């Protein structure tokens, strides 16, 4: 999502972007950009599927 006037520095790719930002946990600590957030969401899915409850 593009948020005019609001900049974040992505902790994953290191780029400064004009976005609201996303919580980068569990991949990294801080805010990440929308494109890196895809990786973060996949990592969260992995964590869910690897949880004991599904094992
Ligand atoms: Zn990024």
mmCIF file of the protein (N, C-alpha, C, O) and its ligand, coordinates in Angstrom:
data_MODEL
# 
_entry.id   MODEL 
# 
loop_
_entity.id 
_entity.type 
_entity.pdbx_number_of_molecules 
1 polymer     1 
2 non-polymer 1 
# 
_entity_poly.entity_id                      1 
_entity_poly.type                           'polypeptide(L)' 
_entity_poly.nstd_linkage                   no 
_entity_poly.nstd_monomer                   no 
_entity_poly.pdbx_seq_one_letter_code       
;(UNK)(UNK)(UNK)(UNK)(UNK)(UNK)(UNK)(UNK)(UNK)(UNK)(UNK)(UNK)(UNK)(UNK)(UNK)(UNK)
(UNK)(UNK)(UNK)(UNK)(UNK)(UNK)(UNK)(UNK)(UNK)(UNK)(UNK)(UNK)(UNK)(UNK)(UNK)(UNK)
(UNK)(UNK)(UNK)(UNK)(UNK)(UNK)(UNK)(UNK)(UNK)(UNK)(UNK)(UNK)(UNK)(UNK)(UNK)(UNK)
(UNK)(UNK)(UNK)(UNK)(UNK)(UNK)(UNK)
;
_entity_poly.pdbx_seq_one_letter_code_can   XXXXXXXXXXXXXXXXXXXXXXXXXXXXXXXXXXXXXXXXXXXXXXXXXXXXXXX 
_entity_poly.pdbx_strand_id                 A 
# 
loop_
_entity_poly_seq.entity_id 
_entity_poly_seq.num 
_entity_poly_seq.mon_id 
_entity_poly_seq.hetero 
1 1  UNK n 
1 2  UNK n 
1 3  UNK n 
1 4  UNK n 
1 5  UNK n 
1 6  UNK n 
1 7  UNK n 
1 8  UNK n 
1 9  UNK n 
1 10 UNK n 
1 11 UNK n 
1 12 UNK n 
1 13 UNK n 
1 14 UNK n 
1 15 UNK n 
1 16 UNK n 
1 17 UNK n 
1 18 UNK n 
1 19 UNK n 
1 20 UNK n 
1 21 UNK n 
1 22 UNK n 
1 23 UNK n 
1 24 UNK n 
1 25 UNK n 
1 26 UNK n 
1 27 UNK n 
1 28 UNK n 
1 29 UNK n 
1 30 UNK n 
1 31 UNK n 
1 32 UNK n 
1 33 UNK n 
1 34 UNK n 
1 35 UNK n 
1 36 UNK n 
1 37 UNK n 
1 38 UNK n 
1 39 UNK n 
1 40 UNK n 
1 41 UNK n 
1 42 UNK n 
1 43 UNK n 
1 44 UNK n 
1 45 UNK n 
1 46 UNK n 
1 47 UNK n 
1 48 UNK n 
1 49 UNK n 
1 50 UNK n 
1 51 UNK n 
1 52 UNK n 
1 53 UNK n 
1 54 UNK n 
1 55 UNK n 
# 
loop_
_struct_asym.id 
_struct_asym.entity_id 
A 1 
B 2 
# 
loop_
_chem_comp.id 
_chem_comp.type 
_chem_comp.mon_nstd_flag 
UNK 'L-peptide linking' . 
ZN  non-polymer         . 
# 
_pdbx_entity_nonpoly.entity_id   2 
_pdbx_entity_nonpoly.name        ? 
_pdbx_entity_nonpoly.comp_id     ZN 
# 
_pdbx_nonpoly_scheme.asym_id         B 
_pdbx_nonpoly_scheme.entity_id       2 
_pdbx_nonpoly_scheme.mon_id          ZN 
_pdbx_nonpoly_scheme.ndb_seq_num     1 
_pdbx_nonpoly_scheme.pdb_seq_num     101 
_pdbx_nonpoly_scheme.auth_seq_num    101 
_pdbx_nonpoly_scheme.pdb_mon_id      ZN 
_pdbx_nonpoly_scheme.auth_mon_id     ZN 
_pdbx_nonpoly_scheme.pdb_strand_id   A 
_pdbx_nonpoly_scheme.pdb_ins_code    . 
# 
loop_
_atom_site.group_PDB 
_atom_site.id 
_atom_site.type_symbol 
_atom_site.label_atom_id 
_atom_site.label_alt_id 
_atom_site.label_comp_id 
_atom_site.label_asym_id 
_atom_site.label_entity_id 
_atom_site.label_seq_id 
_atom_site.pdbx_PDB_ins_code 
_atom_site.Cartn_x 
_atom_site.Cartn_y 
_atom_site.Cartn_z 
_atom_site.occupancy 
_atom_site.B_iso_or_equiv 
_atom_site.pdbx_formal_charge 
_atom_site.auth_seq_id 
_atom_site.auth_comp_id 
_atom_site.auth_asym_id 
_atom_site.auth_atom_id 
_atom_site.pdbx_PDB_model_num 
ATOM   1   N  N  . UNK A 1 1  ? 0.850  -1.197  0.000  1.00 0.00 ? 1   UNK A N  1 
ATOM   2   C  CA . UNK A 1 1  ? 0.000  0.000   0.000  1.00 0.00 ? 1   UNK A CA 1 
ATOM   3   C  C  . UNK A 1 1  ? 0.887  1.248   0.000  1.00 0.00 ? 1   UNK A C  1 
ATOM   4   O  O  . UNK A 1 1  ? 1.822  1.346   0.794  1.00 0.00 ? 1   UNK A O  1 
ATOM   5   N  N  . UNK A 1 2  ? 0.599  2.181   -0.873 1.00 0.00 ? 2   UNK A N  1 
ATOM   6   C  CA . UNK A 1 2  ? 1.377  3.406   -0.964 1.00 0.00 ? 2   UNK A CA 1 
ATOM   7   C  C  . UNK A 1 2  ? 0.747  4.472   -0.080 1.00 0.00 ? 2   UNK A C  1 
ATOM   8   O  O  . UNK A 1 2  ? -0.430 4.806   -0.209 1.00 0.00 ? 2   UNK A O  1 
ATOM   9   N  N  . UNK A 1 3  ? 1.565  4.988   0.815  1.00 0.00 ? 3   UNK A N  1 
ATOM   10  C  CA . UNK A 1 3  ? 1.071  6.017   1.726  1.00 0.00 ? 3   UNK A CA 1 
ATOM   11  C  C  . UNK A 1 3  ? 1.872  7.290   1.500  1.00 0.00 ? 3   UNK A C  1 
ATOM   12  O  O  . UNK A 1 3  ? 3.010  7.373   1.961  1.00 0.00 ? 3   UNK A O  1 
ATOM   13  N  N  . UNK A 1 4  ? 1.331  8.276   0.817  1.00 0.00 ? 4   UNK A N  1 
ATOM   14  C  CA . UNK A 1 4  ? 2.083  9.501   0.512  1.00 0.00 ? 4   UNK A CA 1 
ATOM   15  C  C  . UNK A 1 4  ? 2.661  10.165  1.742  1.00 0.00 ? 4   UNK A C  1 
ATOM   16  O  O  . UNK A 1 4  ? 1.960  10.359  2.736  1.00 0.00 ? 4   UNK A O  1 
ATOM   17  N  N  . UNK A 1 5  ? 3.941  10.517  1.682  1.00 0.00 ? 5   UNK A N  1 
ATOM   18  C  CA . UNK A 1 5  ? 4.574  11.241  2.785  1.00 0.00 ? 5   UNK A CA 1 
ATOM   19  C  C  . UNK A 1 5  ? 5.051  10.363  3.919  1.00 0.00 ? 5   UNK A C  1 
ATOM   20  O  O  . UNK A 1 5  ? 5.648  10.862  4.872  1.00 0.00 ? 5   UNK A O  1 
ATOM   21  N  N  . UNK A 1 6  ? 4.803  9.062   3.841  1.00 0.00 ? 6   UNK A N  1 
ATOM   22  C  CA . UNK A 1 6  ? 5.242  8.170   4.911  1.00 0.00 ? 6   UNK A CA 1 
ATOM   23  C  C  . UNK A 1 6  ? 6.283  7.214   4.352  1.00 0.00 ? 6   UNK A C  1 
ATOM   24  O  O  . UNK A 1 6  ? 5.982  6.406   3.473  1.00 0.00 ? 6   UNK A O  1 
ATOM   25  N  N  . UNK A 1 7  ? 7.503  7.303   4.858  1.00 0.00 ? 7   UNK A N  1 
ATOM   26  C  CA . UNK A 1 7  ? 8.585  6.471   4.350  1.00 0.00 ? 7   UNK A CA 1 
ATOM   27  C  C  . UNK A 1 7  ? 9.029  5.475   5.401  1.00 0.00 ? 7   UNK A C  1 
ATOM   28  O  O  . UNK A 1 7  ? 9.049  5.773   6.595  1.00 0.00 ? 7   UNK A O  1 
ATOM   29  N  N  . UNK A 1 8  ? 9.383  4.297   4.941  1.00 0.00 ? 8   UNK A N  1 
ATOM   30  C  CA . UNK A 1 8  ? 9.957  3.292   5.833  1.00 0.00 ? 8   UNK A CA 1 
ATOM   31  C  C  . UNK A 1 8  ? 11.251 2.798   5.217  1.00 0.00 ? 8   UNK A C  1 
ATOM   32  O  O  . UNK A 1 8  ? 11.422 2.850   3.999  1.00 0.00 ? 8   UNK A O  1 
ATOM   33  N  N  . UNK A 1 9  ? 12.166 2.316   6.052  1.00 0.00 ? 9   UNK A N  1 
ATOM   34  C  CA . UNK A 1 9  ? 13.325 1.627   5.529  1.00 0.00 ? 9   UNK A CA 1 
ATOM   35  C  C  . UNK A 1 9  ? 13.120 0.148   5.788  1.00 0.00 ? 9   UNK A C  1 
ATOM   36  O  O  . UNK A 1 9  ? 13.006 -0.291  6.933  1.00 0.00 ? 9   UNK A O  1 
ATOM   37  N  N  . UNK A 1 10 ? 13.077 -0.608  4.714  1.00 0.00 ? 10  UNK A N  1 
ATOM   38  C  CA . UNK A 1 10 ? 12.834 -2.042  4.817  1.00 0.00 ? 10  UNK A CA 1 
ATOM   39  C  C  . UNK A 1 10 ? 14.037 -2.727  5.465  1.00 0.00 ? 10  UNK A C  1 
ATOM   40  O  O  . UNK A 1 10 ? 15.173 -2.522  5.038  1.00 0.00 ? 10  UNK A O  1 
ATOM   41  N  N  . UNK A 1 11 ? 13.788 -3.544  6.501  1.00 0.00 ? 11  UNK A N  1 
ATOM   42  C  CA . UNK A 1 11 ? 14.883 -4.224  7.192  1.00 0.00 ? 11  UNK A CA 1 
ATOM   43  C  C  . UNK A 1 11 ? 15.363 -5.445  6.413  1.00 0.00 ? 11  UNK A C  1 
ATOM   44  O  O  . UNK A 1 11 ? 16.406 -6.013  6.737  1.00 0.00 ? 11  UNK A O  1 
ATOM   45  N  N  . UNK A 1 12 ? 14.616 -5.855  5.391  1.00 0.00 ? 12  UNK A N  1 
ATOM   46  C  CA . UNK A 1 12 ? 14.999 -7.040  4.627  1.00 0.00 ? 12  UNK A CA 1 
ATOM   47  C  C  . UNK A 1 12 ? 15.802 -6.659  3.387  1.00 0.00 ? 12  UNK A C  1 
ATOM   48  O  O  . UNK A 1 12 ? 16.906 -7.169  3.195  1.00 0.00 ? 12  UNK A O  1 
ATOM   49  N  N  . UNK A 1 13 ? 15.273 -5.774  2.539  1.00 0.00 ? 13  UNK A N  1 
ATOM   50  C  CA . UNK A 1 13 ? 15.993 -5.401  1.316  1.00 0.00 ? 13  UNK A CA 1 
ATOM   51  C  C  . UNK A 1 13 ? 16.788 -4.103  1.494  1.00 0.00 ? 13  UNK A C  1 
ATOM   52  O  O  . UNK A 1 13 ? 17.616 -3.766  0.649  1.00 0.00 ? 13  UNK A O  1 
ATOM   53  N  N  . UNK A 1 14 ? 16.544 -3.382  2.579  1.00 0.00 ? 14  UNK A N  1 
ATOM   54  C  CA . UNK A 1 14 ? 17.318 -2.181  2.877  1.00 0.00 ? 14  UNK A CA 1 
ATOM   55  C  C  . UNK A 1 14 ? 16.910 -0.953  2.091  1.00 0.00 ? 14  UNK A C  1 
ATOM   56  O  O  . UNK A 1 14 ? 17.555 0.090   2.194  1.00 0.00 ? 14  UNK A O  1 
ATOM   57  N  N  . UNK A 1 15 ? 15.849 -1.060  1.306  1.00 0.00 ? 15  UNK A N  1 
ATOM   58  C  CA . UNK A 1 15 ? 15.415 0.076   0.500  1.00 0.00 ? 15  UNK A CA 1 
ATOM   59  C  C  . UNK A 1 15 ? 14.477 0.982   1.294  1.00 0.00 ? 15  UNK A C  1 
ATOM   60  O  O  . UNK A 1 15 ? 13.730 0.531   2.162  1.00 0.00 ? 15  UNK A O  1 
ATOM   61  N  N  . UNK A 1 16 ? 14.540 2.277   0.967  1.00 0.00 ? 16  UNK A N  1 
ATOM   62  C  CA . UNK A 1 16 ? 13.595 3.217   1.555  1.00 0.00 ? 16  UNK A CA 1 
ATOM   63  C  C  . UNK A 1 16 ? 12.404 3.326   0.611  1.00 0.00 ? 16  UNK A C  1 
ATOM   64  O  O  . UNK A 1 16 ? 12.558 3.596   -0.580 1.00 0.00 ? 16  UNK A O  1 
ATOM   65  N  N  . UNK A 1 17 ? 11.228 3.114   1.162  1.00 0.00 ? 17  UNK A N  1 
ATOM   66  C  CA . UNK A 1 17 ? 10.038 3.104   0.315  1.00 0.00 ? 17  UNK A CA 1 
ATOM   67  C  C  . UNK A 1 17 ? 8.946  3.965   0.912  1.00 0.00 ? 17  UNK A C  1 
ATOM   68  O  O  . UNK A 1 17 ? 8.838  4.119   2.128  1.00 0.00 ? 17  UNK A O  1 
ATOM   69  N  N  . UNK A 1 18 ? 8.138  4.524   0.022  1.00 0.00 ? 18  UNK A N  1 
ATOM   70  C  CA . UNK A 1 18 ? 7.013  5.335   0.465  1.00 0.00 ? 18  UNK A CA 1 
ATOM   71  C  C  . UNK A 1 18 ? 5.816  4.428   0.688  1.00 0.00 ? 18  UNK A C  1 
ATOM   72  O  O  . UNK A 1 18 ? 4.912  4.318   -0.140 1.00 0.00 ? 18  UNK A O  1 
ATOM   73  N  N  . UNK A 1 19 ? 5.853  3.782   1.855  1.00 0.00 ? 19  UNK A N  1 
ATOM   74  C  CA . UNK A 1 19 ? 4.820  2.819   2.192  1.00 0.00 ? 19  UNK A CA 1 
ATOM   75  C  C  . UNK A 1 19 ? 4.546  2.891   3.685  1.00 0.00 ? 19  UNK A C  1 
ATOM   76  O  O  . UNK A 1 19 ? 5.298  3.510   4.437  1.00 0.00 ? 19  UNK A O  1 
ATOM   77  N  N  . UNK A 1 20 ? 3.480  2.261   4.096  1.00 0.00 ? 20  UNK A N  1 
ATOM   78  C  CA . UNK A 1 20 ? 3.165  2.218   5.523  1.00 0.00 ? 20  UNK A CA 1 
ATOM   79  C  C  . UNK A 1 20 ? 4.093  1.245   6.238  1.00 0.00 ? 20  UNK A C  1 
ATOM   80  O  O  . UNK A 1 20 ? 4.447  1.461   7.397  1.00 0.00 ? 20  UNK A O  1 
ATOM   81  N  N  . UNK A 1 21 ? 4.489  0.173   5.550  1.00 0.00 ? 21  UNK A N  1 
ATOM   82  C  CA . UNK A 1 21 ? 5.373  -0.820  6.142  1.00 0.00 ? 21  UNK A CA 1 
ATOM   83  C  C  . UNK A 1 21 ? 4.610  -1.966  6.778  1.00 0.00 ? 21  UNK A C  1 
ATOM   84  O  O  . UNK A 1 21 ? 3.432  -1.847  7.114  1.00 0.00 ? 21  UNK A O  1 
ATOM   85  N  N  . UNK A 1 22 ? 5.311  -3.077  6.936  1.00 0.00 ? 22  UNK A N  1 
ATOM   86  C  CA . UNK A 1 22 ? 4.714  -4.278  7.528  1.00 0.00 ? 22  UNK A CA 1 
ATOM   87  C  C  . UNK A 1 22 ? 5.657  -4.826  8.586  1.00 0.00 ? 22  UNK A C  1 
ATOM   88  O  O  . UNK A 1 22 ? 6.873  -4.659  8.497  1.00 0.00 ? 22  UNK A O  1 
ATOM   89  N  N  . UNK A 1 23 ? 5.084  -5.481  9.588  1.00 0.00 ? 23  UNK A N  1 
ATOM   90  C  CA . UNK A 1 23 ? 5.900  -6.131  10.601 1.00 0.00 ? 23  UNK A CA 1 
ATOM   91  C  C  . UNK A 1 23 ? 6.677  -7.270  9.955  1.00 0.00 ? 23  UNK A C  1 
ATOM   92  O  O  . UNK A 1 23 ? 6.083  -8.178  9.373  1.00 0.00 ? 23  UNK A O  1 
ATOM   93  N  N  . UNK A 1 24 ? 8.006  -7.224  10.055 1.00 0.00 ? 24  UNK A N  1 
ATOM   94  C  CA . UNK A 1 24 ? 8.845  -8.199  9.357  1.00 0.00 ? 24  UNK A CA 1 
ATOM   95  C  C  . UNK A 1 24 ? 9.057  -9.488  10.145 1.00 0.00 ? 24  UNK A C  1 
ATOM   96  O  O  . UNK A 1 24 ? 9.681  -10.415 9.629  1.00 0.00 ? 24  UNK A O  1 
ATOM   97  N  N  . UNK A 1 25 ? 8.566  -9.575  11.358 1.00 0.00 ? 25  UNK A N  1 
ATOM   98  C  CA . UNK A 1 25 ? 8.711  -10.801 12.135 1.00 0.00 ? 25  UNK A CA 1 
ATOM   99  C  C  . UNK A 1 25 ? 7.960  -11.943 11.449 1.00 0.00 ? 25  UNK A C  1 
ATOM   100 O  O  . UNK A 1 25 ? 6.884  -11.694 10.906 1.00 0.00 ? 25  UNK A O  1 
ATOM   101 N  N  . UNK A 1 26 ? 8.457  -13.161 11.441 1.00 0.00 ? 26  UNK A N  1 
ATOM   102 C  CA . UNK A 1 26 ? 9.661  -13.658 12.131 1.00 0.00 ? 26  UNK A CA 1 
ATOM   103 C  C  . UNK A 1 26 ? 10.935 -13.618 11.273 1.00 0.00 ? 26  UNK A C  1 
ATOM   104 O  O  . UNK A 1 26 ? 11.970 -14.141 11.687 1.00 0.00 ? 26  UNK A O  1 
ATOM   105 N  N  . UNK A 1 27 ? 10.873 -13.013 10.101 1.00 0.00 ? 27  UNK A N  1 
ATOM   106 C  CA . UNK A 1 27 ? 12.048 -12.979 9.226  1.00 0.00 ? 27  UNK A CA 1 
ATOM   107 C  C  . UNK A 1 27 ? 13.087 -11.995 9.750  1.00 0.00 ? 27  UNK A C  1 
ATOM   108 O  O  . UNK A 1 27 ? 14.282 -12.289 9.736  1.00 0.00 ? 27  UNK A O  1 
ATOM   109 N  N  . UNK A 1 28 ? 12.643 -10.840 10.209 1.00 0.00 ? 28  UNK A N  1 
ATOM   110 C  CA . UNK A 1 28 ? 13.548 -9.820  10.729 1.00 0.00 ? 28  UNK A CA 1 
ATOM   111 C  C  . UNK A 1 28 ? 12.777 -8.965  11.727 1.00 0.00 ? 28  UNK A C  1 
ATOM   112 O  O  . UNK A 1 28 ? 11.550 -9.017  11.801 1.00 0.00 ? 28  UNK A O  1 
ATOM   113 N  N  . UNK A 1 29 ? 13.538 -8.167  12.502 1.00 0.00 ? 29  UNK A N  1 
ATOM   114 C  CA . UNK A 1 29 ? 12.912 -7.324  13.512 1.00 0.00 ? 29  UNK A CA 1 
ATOM   115 C  C  . UNK A 1 29 ? 12.792 -5.907  12.955 1.00 0.00 ? 29  UNK A C  1 
ATOM   116 O  O  . UNK A 1 29 ? 13.802 -5.266  12.664 1.00 0.00 ? 29  UNK A O  1 
ATOM   117 N  N  . UNK A 1 30 ? 11.590 -5.428  12.811 1.00 0.00 ? 30  UNK A N  1 
ATOM   118 C  CA . UNK A 1 30 ? 11.385 -4.083  12.289 1.00 0.00 ? 30  UNK A CA 1 
ATOM   119 C  C  . UNK A 1 30 ? 10.316 -4.080  11.210 1.00 0.00 ? 30  UNK A C  1 
ATOM   120 O  O  . UNK A 1 30 ? 9.445  -4.950  11.174 1.00 0.00 ? 30  UNK A O  1 
ATOM   121 N  N  . UNK A 1 31 ? 10.398 -3.074  10.320 1.00 0.00 ? 31  UNK A N  1 
ATOM   122 C  CA . UNK A 1 31 ? 9.405  -2.941  9.269  1.00 0.00 ? 31  UNK A CA 1 
ATOM   123 C  C  . UNK A 1 31 ? 9.984  -3.351  7.921  1.00 0.00 ? 31  UNK A C  1 
ATOM   124 O  O  . UNK A 1 31 ? 11.145 -3.077  7.618  1.00 0.00 ? 31  UNK A O  1 
ATOM   125 N  N  . UNK A 1 32 ? 9.161  -4.005  7.126  1.00 0.00 ? 32  UNK A N  1 
ATOM   126 C  CA . UNK A 1 32 ? 9.588  -4.362  5.777  1.00 0.00 ? 32  UNK A CA 1 
ATOM   127 C  C  . UNK A 1 32 ? 8.617  -3.782  4.767  1.00 0.00 ? 32  UNK A C  1 
ATOM   128 O  O  . UNK A 1 32 ? 7.497  -3.395  5.100  1.00 0.00 ? 32  UNK A O  1 
ATOM   129 N  N  . UNK A 1 33 ? 9.077  -3.732  3.510  1.00 0.00 ? 33  UNK A N  1 
ATOM   130 C  CA . UNK A 1 33 ? 8.240  -3.178  2.449  1.00 0.00 ? 33  UNK A CA 1 
ATOM   131 C  C  . UNK A 1 33 ? 7.215  -4.214  1.985  1.00 0.00 ? 33  UNK A C  1 
ATOM   132 O  O  . UNK A 1 33 ? 7.270  -5.383  2.367  1.00 0.00 ? 33  UNK A O  1 
ATOM   133 N  N  . UNK A 1 34 ? 6.288  -3.758  1.159  1.00 0.00 ? 34  UNK A N  1 
ATOM   134 C  CA . UNK A 1 34 ? 5.217  -4.645  0.713  1.00 0.00 ? 34  UNK A CA 1 
ATOM   135 C  C  . UNK A 1 34 ? 5.743  -5.839  -0.079 1.00 0.00 ? 34  UNK A C  1 
ATOM   136 O  O  . UNK A 1 34 ? 5.227  -6.948  0.063  1.00 0.00 ? 34  UNK A O  1 
ATOM   137 N  N  . UNK A 1 35 ? 6.771  -5.624  -0.916 1.00 0.00 ? 35  UNK A N  1 
ATOM   138 C  CA . UNK A 1 35 ? 7.246  -6.765  -1.709 1.00 0.00 ? 35  UNK A CA 1 
ATOM   139 C  C  . UNK A 1 35 ? 7.929  -7.796  -0.831 1.00 0.00 ? 35  UNK A C  1 
ATOM   140 O  O  . UNK A 1 35 ? 7.764  -8.994  -1.060 1.00 0.00 ? 35  UNK A O  1 
ATOM   141 N  N  . UNK A 1 36 ? 8.694  -7.368  0.171  1.00 0.00 ? 36  UNK A N  1 
ATOM   142 C  CA . UNK A 1 36 ? 9.330  -8.318  1.080  1.00 0.00 ? 36  UNK A CA 1 
ATOM   143 C  C  . UNK A 1 36 ? 8.306  -8.958  2.009  1.00 0.00 ? 36  UNK A C  1 
ATOM   144 O  O  . UNK A 1 36 ? 8.536  -10.051 2.527  1.00 0.00 ? 36  UNK A O  1 
ATOM   145 N  N  . UNK A 1 37 ? 7.196  -8.296  2.220  1.00 0.00 ? 37  UNK A N  1 
ATOM   146 C  CA . UNK A 1 37 ? 6.183  -8.843  3.111  1.00 0.00 ? 37  UNK A CA 1 
ATOM   147 C  C  . UNK A 1 37 ? 5.667  -10.186 2.607  1.00 0.00 ? 37  UNK A C  1 
ATOM   148 O  O  . UNK A 1 37 ? 5.191  -11.003 3.396  1.00 0.00 ? 37  UNK A O  1 
ATOM   149 N  N  . UNK A 1 38 ? 5.756  -10.419 1.302  1.00 0.00 ? 38  UNK A N  1 
ATOM   150 C  CA . UNK A 1 38 ? 5.349  -11.717 0.762  1.00 0.00 ? 38  UNK A CA 1 
ATOM   151 C  C  . UNK A 1 38 ? 6.183  -12.831 1.387  1.00 0.00 ? 38  UNK A C  1 
ATOM   152 O  O  . UNK A 1 38 ? 5.658  -13.874 1.774  1.00 0.00 ? 38  UNK A O  1 
ATOM   153 N  N  . UNK A 1 39 ? 7.501  -12.590 1.479  1.00 0.00 ? 39  UNK A N  1 
ATOM   154 C  CA . UNK A 1 39 ? 8.398  -13.565 2.097  1.00 0.00 ? 39  UNK A CA 1 
ATOM   155 C  C  . UNK A 1 39 ? 8.026  -13.805 3.553  1.00 0.00 ? 39  UNK A C  1 
ATOM   156 O  O  . UNK A 1 39 ? 8.034  -14.934 4.043  1.00 0.00 ? 39  UNK A O  1 
ATOM   157 N  N  . UNK A 1 40 ? 7.703  -12.712 4.226  1.00 0.00 ? 40  UNK A N  1 
ATOM   158 C  CA . UNK A 1 40 ? 7.355  -12.799 5.647  1.00 0.00 ? 40  UNK A CA 1 
ATOM   159 C  C  . UNK A 1 40 ? 6.098  -13.645 5.819  1.00 0.00 ? 40  UNK A C  1 
ATOM   160 O  O  . UNK A 1 40 ? 6.024  -14.489 6.713  1.00 0.00 ? 40  UNK A O  1 
ATOM   161 N  N  . UNK A 1 41 ? 5.112  -13.413 4.958  1.00 0.00 ? 41  UNK A N  1 
ATOM   162 C  CA . UNK A 1 41 ? 3.867  -14.176 5.057  1.00 0.00 ? 41  UNK A CA 1 
ATOM   163 C  C  . UNK A 1 41 ? 4.132  -15.651 4.790  1.00 0.00 ? 41  UNK A C  1 
ATOM   164 O  O  . UNK A 1 41 ? 3.568  -16.514 5.462  1.00 0.00 ? 41  UNK A O  1 
ATOM   165 N  N  . UNK A 1 42 ? 4.987  -15.945 3.811  1.00 0.00 ? 42  UNK A N  1 
ATOM   166 C  CA . UNK A 1 42 ? 5.324  -17.341 3.515  1.00 0.00 ? 42  UNK A CA 1 
ATOM   167 C  C  . UNK A 1 42 ? 6.035  -17.980 4.700  1.00 0.00 ? 42  UNK A C  1 
ATOM   168 O  O  . UNK A 1 42 ? 5.782  -19.140 5.027  1.00 0.00 ? 42  UNK A O  1 
ATOM   169 N  N  . UNK A 1 43 ? 6.923  -17.229 5.345  1.00 0.00 ? 43  UNK A N  1 
ATOM   170 C  CA . UNK A 1 43 ? 7.642  -17.754 6.506  1.00 0.00 ? 43  UNK A CA 1 
ATOM   171 C  C  . UNK A 1 43 ? 6.661  -18.054 7.635  1.00 0.00 ? 43  UNK A C  1 
ATOM   172 O  O  . UNK A 1 43 ? 6.810  -19.041 8.356  1.00 0.00 ? 43  UNK A O  1 
ATOM   173 N  N  . UNK A 1 44 ? 5.652  -17.186 7.780  1.00 0.00 ? 44  UNK A N  1 
ATOM   174 C  CA . UNK A 1 44 ? 4.647  -17.446 8.819  1.00 0.00 ? 44  UNK A CA 1 
ATOM   175 C  C  . UNK A 1 44 ? 3.850  -18.693 8.496  1.00 0.00 ? 44  UNK A C  1 
ATOM   176 O  O  . UNK A 1 44 ? 3.550  -19.488 9.387  1.00 0.00 ? 44  UNK A O  1 
ATOM   177 N  N  . UNK A 1 45 ? 3.500  -18.875 7.222  1.00 0.00 ? 45  UNK A N  1 
ATOM   178 C  CA . UNK A 1 45 ? 2.780  -20.084 6.816  1.00 0.00 ? 45  UNK A CA 1 
ATOM   179 C  C  . UNK A 1 45 ? 3.614  -21.316 7.117  1.00 0.00 ? 45  UNK A C  1 
ATOM   180 O  O  . UNK A 1 45 ? 3.103  -22.307 7.639  1.00 0.00 ? 45  UNK A O  1 
ATOM   181 N  N  . UNK A 1 46 ? 4.899  -21.255 6.788  1.00 0.00 ? 46  UNK A N  1 
ATOM   182 C  CA . UNK A 1 46 ? 5.806  -22.359 7.069  1.00 0.00 ? 46  UNK A CA 1 
ATOM   183 C  C  . UNK A 1 46 ? 5.770  -22.708 8.547  1.00 0.00 ? 46  UNK A C  1 
ATOM   184 O  O  . UNK A 1 46 ? 5.697  -23.880 8.917  1.00 0.00 ? 46  UNK A O  1 
ATOM   185 N  N  . UNK A 1 47 ? 5.823  -21.691 9.383  1.00 0.00 ? 47  UNK A N  1 
ATOM   186 C  CA . UNK A 1 47 ? 5.842  -21.905 10.829 1.00 0.00 ? 47  UNK A CA 1 
ATOM   187 C  C  . UNK A 1 47 ? 4.564  -22.609 11.271 1.00 0.00 ? 47  UNK A C  1 
ATOM   188 O  O  . UNK A 1 47 ? 4.589  -23.465 12.155 1.00 0.00 ? 47  UNK A O  1 
ATOM   189 N  N  . UNK A 1 48 ? 3.447  -22.240 10.647 1.00 0.00 ? 48  UNK A N  1 
ATOM   190 C  CA . UNK A 1 48 ? 2.170  -22.862 10.995 1.00 0.00 ? 48  UNK A CA 1 
ATOM   191 C  C  . UNK A 1 48 ? 2.167  -24.320 10.568 1.00 0.00 ? 48  UNK A C  1 
ATOM   192 O  O  . UNK A 1 48 ? 1.785  -25.200 11.339 1.00 0.00 ? 48  UNK A O  1 
ATOM   193 N  N  . UNK A 1 49 ? 2.599  -24.575 9.326  1.00 0.00 ? 49  UNK A N  1 
ATOM   194 C  CA . UNK A 1 49 ? 2.568  -25.955 8.825  1.00 0.00 ? 49  UNK A CA 1 
ATOM   195 C  C  . UNK A 1 49 ? 3.583  -26.847 9.508  1.00 0.00 ? 49  UNK A C  1 
ATOM   196 O  O  . UNK A 1 49 ? 3.420  -28.067 9.551  1.00 0.00 ? 49  UNK A O  1 
ATOM   197 N  N  . UNK A 1 50 ? 4.637  -26.235 10.044 1.00 0.00 ? 50  UNK A N  1 
ATOM   198 C  CA . UNK A 1 50 ? 5.642  -27.034 10.732 1.00 0.00 ? 50  UNK A CA 1 
ATOM   199 C  C  . UNK A 1 50 ? 5.344  -27.189 12.218 1.00 0.00 ? 50  UNK A C  1 
ATOM   200 O  O  . UNK A 1 50 ? 6.077  -27.868 12.937 1.00 0.00 ? 50  UNK A O  1 
ATOM   201 N  N  . UNK A 1 51 ? 4.293  -26.575 12.662 1.00 0.00 ? 51  UNK A N  1 
ATOM   202 C  CA . UNK A 1 51 ? 3.955  -26.651 14.090 1.00 0.00 ? 51  UNK A CA 1 
ATOM   203 C  C  . UNK A 1 51 ? 3.528  -28.072 14.445 1.00 0.00 ? 51  UNK A C  1 
ATOM   204 O  O  . UNK A 1 51 ? 3.001  -28.807 13.610 1.00 0.00 ? 51  UNK A O  1 
ATOM   205 N  N  . UNK A 1 52 ? 3.764  -28.438 15.689 1.00 0.00 ? 52  UNK A N  1 
ATOM   206 C  CA . UNK A 1 52 ? 3.502  -29.786 16.144 1.00 0.00 ? 52  UNK A CA 1 
ATOM   207 C  C  . UNK A 1 52 ? 2.037  -30.206 15.957 1.00 0.00 ? 52  UNK A C  1 
ATOM   208 O  O  . UNK A 1 52 ? 1.733  -31.377 15.729 1.00 0.00 ? 52  UNK A O  1 
ATOM   209 N  N  . UNK A 1 53 ? 1.159  -29.238 16.057 1.00 0.00 ? 53  UNK A N  1 
ATOM   210 C  CA . UNK A 1 53 ? -0.263 -29.544 15.970 1.00 0.00 ? 53  UNK A CA 1 
ATOM   211 C  C  . UNK A 1 53 ? -0.620 -30.171 14.624 1.00 0.00 ? 53  UNK A C  1 
ATOM   212 O  O  . UNK A 1 53 ? -1.598 -30.910 14.513 1.00 0.00 ? 53  UNK A O  1 
ATOM   213 N  N  . UNK A 1 54 ? 0.194  -29.862 13.591 1.00 0.00 ? 54  UNK A N  1 
ATOM   214 C  CA . UNK A 1 54 ? -0.053 -30.441 12.270 1.00 0.00 ? 54  UNK A CA 1 
ATOM   215 C  C  . UNK A 1 54 ? 0.849  -31.649 12.007 1.00 0.00 ? 54  UNK A C  1 
ATOM   216 O  O  . UNK A 1 54 ? 0.670  -32.351 11.012 1.00 0.00 ? 54  UNK A O  1 
ATOM   217 N  N  . UNK A 1 55 ? 1.820  -31.894 12.899 1.00 0.00 ? 55  UNK A N  1 
ATOM   218 C  CA . UNK A 1 55 ? 2.783  -32.932 12.655 1.00 0.00 ? 55  UNK A CA 1 
ATOM   219 C  C  . UNK A 1 55 ? 2.226  -34.316 12.932 1.00 0.00 ? 55  UNK A C  1 
ATOM   220 O  O  . UNK A 1 55 ? 2.933  -35.310 12.769 1.00 0.00 ? 55  UNK A O  1 
HETATM 221 ZN ZN . ZN  B 2 .  ? 11.929 -4.816  1.198  1.00 0.00 ? 101 ZN  A ZN 1 
# 
